Amino acid sequence: RIARASAALQQALHVQAPSEALATAHQRAGVDASIEVVPLGVDGATLAAQVEALRHARAPGAALRLGYLGSVQPSKGVVELAEALHATAREDLVLEVHGPRAPYHGDATAVTRLEDLAARDGRVRLHPAFAPEDLPALLAALDAVAVPSLWEEGFGLVAREARAVGLPVLATARGGLRELAPDPGVTWLDAEDPSGWSAALEGLRPGLVPCPSPEVTEDSMVRDHVERVGRLLRDRRAA
């Protein structure tokens, strides 16, 4: 699969990656083309304003809510996250999993494991996939976000969105996630250390953490892409 993807990328006139980590991973896999790093945009200010307004309407609750936002597949580490929670004695912490649950290339093992665990432990709550417009409400209902990726993350958009609204993040230093450092709102954990995750969950406490402004906004990203595509087309015609 890697060889086929690399061969396809060799045919492209221009190759972009959203992080230095992903560009390096592609070059390691054999992509010889020059790769331009173009970060994705995060409209942090708008998202933060929407979330803050919704937080005021949030009903108080005794449970501390940790969110996982994304698909349930082996590379994302959500099953291992749920198992780490299951290993703790905390009754006041729940894991809210929002995302599609579908077989990964025909393998439904991760989905089955997570659903079985949720059936045995009421602290693991499964929700369906969500629409982009639902994101502010989901973030407003959470106290922290986990990004327990086992494989290289291309950018780590969920972690950046969570930090844009002040939520603390528990994350593995995989791929583009590493580029969030240094950020005092991110707790770095080892994907291969379940006991470390359990300890972090035991020590998790509520409280917002000030976040840095995103370096790339959605508006600036769109403008940069439009200019870049226009330049590529002009160069192509000139050739």
C-alpha positions in Angstrom: 0.0 0.0 0.0 2.9 2.4 0.9 4.6 1.6 -2.4 1.5 2.2 -4.4 0.8 5.6 -2.7 4.4 6.7 -3.1 4.3 5.9 -6.8 1.0 7.9 -7.2 2.5 10.9 -5.4 5.5 10.8 -7.8 3.1 11.7 -10.6 1.9 14.9 -8.9 3.0 18.3 -10.1 3.0 19.6 -6.5 2.9 17.7 -3.2 1.7 19.3 0.1 1.6 18.0 3.7 -0.1 19.7 6.7 2.9 19.1 9.0 6.7 18.7 8.9 6.1 15.3 10.5 3.9 14.0 7.7 6.3 15.4 5.0 9.1 13.5 6.7 7.0 10.3 6.9 6.3 10.4 3.2 9.9 11.0 2.3 10.9 8.1 4.6 8.4 6.0 2.6 10.1 6.8 -0.7 8.4 9.9 -2.0 11.2 11.8 -3.8 9.1 14.8 -4.8 9.6 18.1 -3.0 6.9 18.4 -0.3 5.7 21.8 0.8 4.4 22.0 4.3 1.1 23.9 4.5 -0.6 23.7 7.9 -4.4 23.4 8.0 -6.3 26.4 9.3 -8.2 26.6 12.6 -10.8 29.3 13.1 -10.0 29.4 16.8 -11.5 32.7 17.7 -14.9 31.9 16.2 -14.9 28.4 17.6 -14.0 29.7 21.1 -16.8 32.3 21.0 -19.3 29.7 20.0 -18.2 27.2 22.7 -18.1 29.9 25.4 -21.7 30.9 24.7 -22.8 27.2 24.9 -20.9 26.6 28.1 -23.1 29.1 29.9 -26.1 26.9 29.1 -24.5 23.7 30.1 -26.3 21.8 32.9 -24.0 21.1 35.9 -23.1 17.5 36.4 -21.0 15.4 38.8 -19.1 13.6 36.1 -15.9 14.8 34.5 -16.3 14.4 30.8 -13.3 13.4 28.6 -14.0 13.4 24.9 -12.7 11.5 22.0 -13.7 12.9 18.6 -13.0 10.8 15.6 -13.4 7.5 13.9 -13.0 4.2 15.8 -10.2 2.5 14.0 -7.0 0.7 15.2 -4.6 3.6 14.4 -6.5 6.0 16.7 -6.0 4.3 20.0 -9.5 4.9 21.3 -9.9 1.2 22.4 -6.7 1.4 24.4 -8.0 4.8 25.9 -11.2 3.1 27.0 -9.4 0.2 28.5 -7.1 2.6 30.4 -10.3 4.2 31.9 -11.7 0.8 32.7 -8.6 0.1 34.7 -9.1 3.1 36.9 -11.3 3.3 40.0 -12.7 6.7 39.1 -16.5 6.7 39.1 -16.7 10.5 38.4 -14.9 10.3 35.0 -16.7 9.3 31.7 -15.4 8.9 28.2 -17.6 10.4 25.5 -16.7 8.8 22.1 -18.1 10.7 19.2 -17.4 9.2 15.8 -18.2 6.6 13.2 -17.8 2.9 14.0 -17.1 0.9 10.9 -14.8 -2.0 10.0 -11.2 -0.9 9.0 -10.5 -2.6 5.7 -12.9 -5.3 6.6 -11.6 -5.7 10.2 -14.2 -4.9 12.9 -12.0 -6.0 15.8 -11.5 -2.5 17.2 -15.3 -1.6 17.0 -16.3 -4.9 18.6 -13.8 -4.5 21.5 -15.0 -0.9 22.2 -18.7 -1.8 22.0 -18.1 -4.8 24.3 -16.3 -2.6 26.8 -19.0 0.0 26.7 -21.6 -2.7 27.4 -19.6 -3.7 30.6 -18.6 -0.2 31.8 -21.1 2.6 31.8 -18.4 5.2 32.0 -17.6 4.5 28.3 -20.4 6.2 26.2 -20.6 5.7 22.5 -22.2 8.3 20.1 -22.5 8.3 16.3 -20.6 10.4 13.9 -21.2 14.2 14.1 -21.6 16.9 11.6 -19.1 19.8 11.5 -21.7 22.2 12.7 -22.1 20.1 15.9 -18.5 20.6 17.0 -19.1 23.7 19.2 -21.8 21.9 21.2 -19.7 18.8 21.6 -16.7 20.8 22.8 -18.8 22.9 25.2 -20.0 19.7 26.9 -16.5 18.4 27.6 -13.9 19.0 30.3 -10.9 17.6 28.3 -10.1 15.9 25.0 -7.9 12.8 24.4 -6.0 12.2 21.2 -4.4 8.7 21.9 -3.1 8.0 18.4 -1.0 4.9 17.9 0.2 5.8 14.4 1.4 9.1 12.8 -1.1 11.8 12.9 -1.0 14.0 9.8 -1.9 17.2 11.6 -3.9 16.7 14.8 -6.8 19.0 14.0 -9.0 17.7 16.9 -6.2 18.6 19.4 -5.8 22.0 18.0 -9.5 22.7 18.0 -9.7 21.6 21.6 -6.8 23.8 22.6 -8.4 26.7 20.7 -11.3 26.7 23.2 -9.1 26.2 26.2 -9.7 22.5 26.8 -6.8 20.5 28.2 -5.6 17.7 25.9 -4.1 14.3 26.6 -2.1 13.2 23.6 0.6 10.9 22.2 3.6 12.6 20.5 2.8 11.0 17.1 3.2 12.8 13.8 1.8 16.3 13.5 0.7 16.2 17.1 4.3 16.8 18.2 4.1 20.2 16.6 1.7 21.4 19.4 4.7 21.5 21.8 5.4 23.5 23.8 1.8 24.0 25.0 1.1 23.9 28.7 -2.4 22.6 27.9 -1.2 19.4 26.4 -0.2 16.4 28.5 2.1 14.1 26.6 1.7 10.3 27.1 3.3 7.2 25.6 0.9 5.2 23.4 2.6 2.0 24.5 2.1 2.6 28.2 -1.4 1.8 29.3 -0.6 2.3 33.0 0.6 5.8 32.1 -2.7 6.6 30.6 -4.6 5.2 33.6 -2.5 7.3 35.9 -3.2 10.4 33.8 -6.9 9.7 33.9 -6.7 9.2 37.7 -5.1 12.6 38.0 -7.3 14.5 35.5 -9.1 17.5 37.0 -11.5 20.0 35.5 -10.3 23.5 34.5 -9.6 25.4 31.3 -6.1 26.1 30.2 -5.2 29.3 28.3 -4.3 28.5 24.7 -2.0 30.1 22.2 -3.6 31.7 19.1 -3.5 29.5 16.0 -0.7 30.5 13.6 -2.8 29.7 10.6 -6.5 30.7 10.5 -9.0 29.2 8.0 -9.2 32.5 6.1 -5.5 32.8 5.6 -5.3 29.1 4.7 -7.9 29.5 2.0 -6.2 32.6 0.6 -2.8 30.8 0.5 -4.3 27.8 -1.3 -6.0 30.0 -3.9 -2.8 31.9 -4.6 -0.8 28.6 -4.7 -3.2 26.9 -7.1 -3.2 30.0 -9.3 0.6 30.1 -9.4 0.7 26.3 -10.3 -1.7 26.8 -13.1 0.2 29.7 -14.5 3.4 27.8 -14.3 1.8 24.8 -16.0 0.5 27.0 -18.9 3.8 28.6 -19.3 5.5 25.2 -19.6 
